[in-house]
């Protein structure tokens, strides 16, 4: 029986694995490039030399982090084949990752948050406060009226299905979860719900974006990116909000990092933080804490130097 090549293996892998939808296009691209370089080779014939050449090619014109991502995606296929017993070993094992520079880890200071909330309208106030409760952008923009329990002040993060008024959306890591909110946020959510048009279930989404996505869904052109972030130009609009508040440019995701920082400083354990952040891996949570500790260390060293400097100045 003829052994299948990489193209056939990819199709089989996508059918059988539980890969995140957001990662599918990256994986397809990686396999396509690998085939363009080495042909539709059988996985059993892939050697370290093939992998090393592919790794070197990926680095041309790309950051080390991006090259590592593509390598990790295709490595997952070979890990799956090895676990099934289709190949003896994974030729990607032992291949070194490219060194990457540390990512910036910013948090919002209390005064910066106050300034943002002061200039924000009701919609943006709600979005910012939900992010400060640990919610991701996609979770906020795909929040339905039915997801909120106002008696318990809890938000249920749950995937969505395709319907005449909604599009399918999957939770990151497929983990349903609960997020606690306070009475102030609950009140803002109620005000937004009262302003919703017709049967729109999306609480913080502008009506025009909701209708646009439904039209694209009907036409069969609704992409994963638009289902994940149905608010057009969200990043641009958020930056505009920060500019009006005279807050230095930071990422929206840094609001979630601010939540992690505050929770950790309040004495919550690593396991508690992992649960509240809804991380699939404890290693991700450890990375957050490592960055928090690094910032604390830098701040402490700065204070120590100032004390030392004061003893030198006459």
C-alpha positions as CSV (number, residue, x, y, z in Angstrom):
1,X,0.0,0.0,0.0
2,X,1.4,3.4,-1.0
3,X,2.3,5.6,2.0
4,X,0.5,9.0,2.0
5,X,2.5,12.2,1.6
6,X,2.3,15.3,3.8
7,X,-0.7,16.8,2.0
8,X,-2.8,13.7,2.7
9,X,-1.5,13.4,6.3
10,X,-2.5,17.1,6.9
11,X,-6.1,16.4,5.8
12,X,-6.2,13.4,8.1
13,X,-4.7,15.3,11.0
14,X,-7.2,18.1,10.7
15,X,-10.1,15.6,10.7
16,X,-8.9,13.7,13.8
17,X,-7.2,16.2,16.0
18,X,-8.6,18.9,18.3
19,X,-6.5,21.7,17.0
20,X,-7.7,25.3,17.7
21,X,-9.5,26.8,14.8
22,X,-7.3,29.9,15.0
23,X,-4.3,27.7,14.4
24,X,-5.5,25.8,11.3
25,X,-4.5,28.4,8.8
26,X,-1.0,28.7,10.3
27,X,-0.6,24.9,10.2
28,X,-1.8,24.8,6.6
29,X,0.7,27.5,5.6
30,X,3.5,25.8,7.3
31,X,2.8,22.4,5.6
32,X,2.4,24.1,2.3
33,X,5.8,25.7,2.6
34,X,7.4,22.5,3.7
35,X,6.0,20.7,0.6
36,X,7.1,23.6,-1.7
37,X,10.7,23.0,-0.3
38,X,10.8,19.2,-0.2
39,X,7.9,18.0,-2.3
40,X,5.0,16.0,-1.1
41,X,7.3,13.8,0.9
42,X,6.2,10.8,3.0
43,X,6.5,11.6,6.8
44,X,8.5,8.3,7.2
45,X,11.2,9.8,4.8
46,X,11.5,13.2,6.6
47,X,15.0,13.5,8.1
48,X,16.7,16.0,10.4
49,X,18.3,17.5,7.3
50,X,14.9,18.3,5.9
51,X,13.8,19.9,9.1
52,X,17.0,21.9,9.6
53,X,16.8,23.3,6.1
54,X,13.1,24.2,6.7
55,X,14.0,25.9,10.0
56,X,16.7,28.0,8.3
57,X,14.4,29.0,5.5
58,X,11.7,30.1,7.9
59,X,14.0,32.5,9.6
60,X,14.6,34.5,6.4
61,X,12.6,37.7,6.6
62,X,10.7,36.5,9.8
63,X,11.3,37.0,13.5
64,X,12.6,34.1,15.6
65,X,9.2,34.0,17.4
66,X,7.3,33.6,14.1
67,X,9.7,30.9,12.8
68,X,9.3,29.0,16.1
69,X,5.5,29.1,15.7
70,X,5.5,27.6,12.2
71,X,8.0,24.9,13.4
72,X,5.8,24.1,16.4
73,X,2.7,23.7,14.3
74,X,4.2,21.2,11.8
75,X,6.0,19.4,14.7
76,X,2.6,18.7,16.2
77,X,1.7,16.6,13.1
78,X,4.8,14.4,13.5
79,X,4.2,14.1,17.2
80,X,0.7,12.8,16.4
81,X,2.1,10.3,13.8
82,X,4.6,9.1,16.4
83,X,2.0,8.6,19.1
84,X,-0.1,6.6,16.6
85,X,2.8,4.4,15.7
86,X,3.0,5.6,12.1
87,X,6.6,6.8,12.5
88,X,9.3,5.6,14.8
89,X,10.5,9.1,15.9
90,X,9.8,12.7,15.4
91,X,12.5,14.4,13.2
92,X,11.6,17.7,14.8
93,X,12.6,16.6,18.3
94,X,15.9,18.1,19.4
95,X,15.7,21.0,16.9
96,X,16.7,24.2,18.6
97,X,14.2,27.0,18.9
98,X,15.4,30.5,17.8
99,X,16.2,32.9,20.6
100,X,13.6,35.6,21.0
101,X,13.6,38.9,22.7
102,X,11.4,39.3,25.8
103,X,7.9,40.6,25.1
104,X,6.9,43.8,26.7
105,X,4.7,43.3,29.7
106,X,2.7,46.4,30.5
107,X,0.1,47.0,33.1
108,X,-2.2,49.9,33.6
109,X,-1.7,52.1,36.6
110,X,-4.8,53.0,38.6
111,X,-4.6,56.6,37.5
112,X,-4.4,55.6,33.9
113,X,-7.5,53.4,34.2
114,X,-9.4,56.3,35.9
115,X,-8.5,58.6,33.0
116,X,-9.6,56.0,30.5
117,X,-13.0,55.5,32.2
118,X,-13.5,59.2,32.5
119,X,-13.4,59.8,28.8
120,X,-15.0,56.5,27.7
121,X,-18.7,56.1,26.7
122,X,-20.8,53.4,28.3
123,X,-19.8,50.8,25.7
124,X,-16.1,51.3,26.2
125,X,-16.4,51.6,30.0
126,X,-18.0,48.2,30.0
127,X,-15.4,46.6,27.7
128,X,-12.5,48.0,29.7
129,X,-14.0,46.8,33.0
130,X,-14.7,43.3,31.7
131,X,-11.1,43.1,30.5
132,X,-10.0,44.1,34.0
133,X,-12.0,41.2,35.3
134,X,-9.8,38.9,33.2
135,X,-11.9,38.5,30.0
136,X,-10.2,38.3,26.6
137,X,-11.2,40.6,23.7
138,X,-12.9,37.7,21.8
139,X,-14.8,36.7,25.0
140,X,-16.1,40.2,25.5
141,X,-17.1,40.8,21.9
142,X,-18.9,37.5,21.7
143,X,-20.7,38.0,25.0
144,X,-24.5,37.2,24.7
145,X,-27.3,38.4,26.9
146,X,-28.0,34.8,28.0
147,X,-24.4,34.4,29.2
148,X,-25.0,36.6,32.3
149,X,-26.5,35.6,35.6
150,X,-27.4,38.9,37.2
151,X,-28.6,37.2,40.5
152,X,-25.1,35.9,41.1
153,X,-23.2,38.6,39.2
154,X,-21.5,36.0,37.1
155,X,-20.6,35.7,33.4
156,X,-20.5,32.3,31.8
157,X,-17.9,32.1,29.0
158,X,-19.4,29.6,26.6
159,X,-19.0,28.8,22.9
160,X,-21.7,29.9,20.4
161,X,-23.4,28.1,17.6
162,X,-24.6,29.2,14.2
163,X,-28.1,30.6,14.1
164,X,-30.1,33.4,12.3
165,X,-28.9,35.9,14.9
166,X,-25.4,34.6,15.8
167,X,-22.3,33.0,14.3
168,X,-20.3,30.0,15.6
169,X,-17.5,30.9,18.0
170,X,-15.2,28.6,20.1
171,X,-13.7,29.4,23.4
172,X,-9.9,29.5,23.6
173,X,-8.6,26.1,24.9
174,X,-12.3,24.9,24.8
175,X,-12.7,25.7,28.5
176,X,-16.0,27.0,29.6
177,X,-15.7,29.2,32.7
178,X,-17.3,31.6,35.1
179,X,-16.1,35.2,35.6
180,X,-17.2,37.3,38.6
181,X,-18.4,40.9,38.2
182,X,-19.4,43.6,40.6
183,X,-22.7,45.5,40.8
184,X,-21.2,48.5,38.9
185,X,-20.4,46.3,35.9
186,X,-23.7,44.5,36.1
187,X,-25.5,47.9,36.0
188,X,-23.5,48.9,32.9
189,X,-24.3,45.6,31.2
190,X,-28.0,46.1,31.9
191,X,-27.9,49.6,30.4
192,X,-26.3,48.2,27.2
193,X,-28.8,45.4,27.0
194,X,-31.6,47.9,27.1
195,X,-30.1,49.7,24.1
196,X,-29.9,46.6,21.9
197,X,-31.7,46.6,18.6
198,X,-34.2,43.9,17.8
199,X,-33.0,40.4,18.5
200,X,-29.3,41.3,18.7
201,X,-27.8,39.0,21.5
202,X,-24.3,40.6,21.5
203,X,-24.2,43.0,24.4
204,X,-21.1,45.2,23.6
205,X,-21.1,44.9,19.8
206,X,-22.3,47.8,17.7
207,X,-25.4,47.0,15.7
208,X,-23.6,47.6,12.3
209,X,-20.9,45.0,13.1
210,X,-23.5,42.5,14.2
211,X,-25.5,42.9,10.9
212,X,-22.3,42.9,8.8
213,X,-21.2,39.5,10.2
214,X,-24.7,38.0,9.7
215,X,-24.6,39.2,6.1
216,X,-21.2,37.6,5.6
217,X,-22.4,34.4,7.2
218,X,-25.3,34.3,4.9
219,X,-22.9,34.8,1.9
220,X,-20.5,32.2,3.2
221,X,-17.7,34.7,3.5
222,X,-17.5,35.0,7.3
223,X,-13.9,34.4,8.3
224,X,-12.6,33.1,11.6
225,X,-10.9,36.4,12.3
226,X,-14.3,38.2,12.0
227,X,-16.0,35.7,14.3
228,X,-13.2,36.1,16.8
229,X,-13.1,39.9,16.5
230,X,-16.4,41.2,15.0
231,X,-15.6,44.8,15.8
232,X,-13.9,46.3,12.8
233,X,-10.9,48.5,13.6
234,X,-11.1,47.5,17.3
235,X,-7.4,48.2,17.9
236,X,-7.5,51.5,16.2
237,X,-10.5,52.6,18.2
238,X,-8.9,51.5,21.5
239,X,-5.8,53.4,20.7
240,X,-7.9,56.5,20.0
241,X,-9.5,56.0,23.5
242,X,-6.1,55.9,25.1
243,X,-5.0,59.0,23.3
244,X,-8.1,60.9,24.4
245,X,-7.3,59.8,28.0
246,X,-3.7,60.8,27.6
247,X,-2.5,57.4,28.5
248,X,0.7,56.0,26.9
249,X,0.0,53.5,24.1
250,X,-0.5,50.0,25.5
251,X,-2.3,46.9,24.3
252,X,-5.8,46.0,25.1
253,X,-4.6,42.6,26.4
254,X,-2.5,44.5,29.0
255,X,-5.8,45.1,30.8
256,X,-6.0,41.4,31.4
257,X,-2.4,41.4,32.5
258,X,-3.3,44.1,34.9
259,X,-5.9,41.8,36.4
260,X,-3.3,39.1,36.8
261,X,-0.9,41.6,38.5
262,X,-3.5,42.7,40.9
263,X,-4.7,39.2,41.8
264,X,-1.1,38.0,42.4
265,X,-0.2,41.1,44.5
266,X,-3.3,40.3,46.6
267,X,-1.8,37.0,47.6
268,X,-3.6,34.5,45.3
269,X,-1.7,31.4,44.6
270,X,-0.3,30.2,41.2
271,X,-3.0,27.6,41.0
272,X,-5.7,30.2,41.8
273,X,-4.3,32.5,39.1
274,X,-4.2,29.8,36.5
275,X,-7.9,29.0,37.2
276,X,-8.9,32.7,37.1
277,X,-6.9,33.4,33.9
278,X,-8.3,30.2,32.3
279,X,-4.9,29.1,31.1
280,X,-4.6,25.7,29.6
281,X,-1.0,25.3,31.0
282,X,0.5,26.3,34.3
283,X,3.6,27.3,32.3
284,X,1.6,30.2,30.8
285,X,0.6,31.4,34.3
286,X,4.2,31.0,35.5
287,X,5.3,33.3,32.6
288,X,2.8,36.0,33.8
289,X,4.2,35.8,37.3
290,X,7.8,35.8,36.1
291,X,7.1,39.1,34.3
292,X,5.4,40.5,37.4
293,X,8.4,39.6,39.6
294,X,10.8,41.0,37.0
295,X,8.9,44.4,37.1
296,X,9.0,44.3,40.9
297,X,12.7,43.6,41.0
298,X,13.5,46.4,38.5
299,X,11.4,48.8,40.6
300,X,13.1,47.8,43.8
301,X,16.6,48.2,42.2
302,X,15.6,51.7,41.1
303,X,14.6,52.7,44.6
304,X,17.8,51.3,46.0
305,X,19.9,53.2,43.5
306,X,18.1,56.5,44.3
307,X,18.9,56.0,48.0
308,X,22.5,55.3,47.2
309,X,22.7,58.3,44.8
310,X,21.3,60.6,47.5
311,X,24.3,59.7,49.8
312,X,26.7,60.8,47.1
313,X,25.1,64.2,46.3
314,X,26.4,66.9,48.6
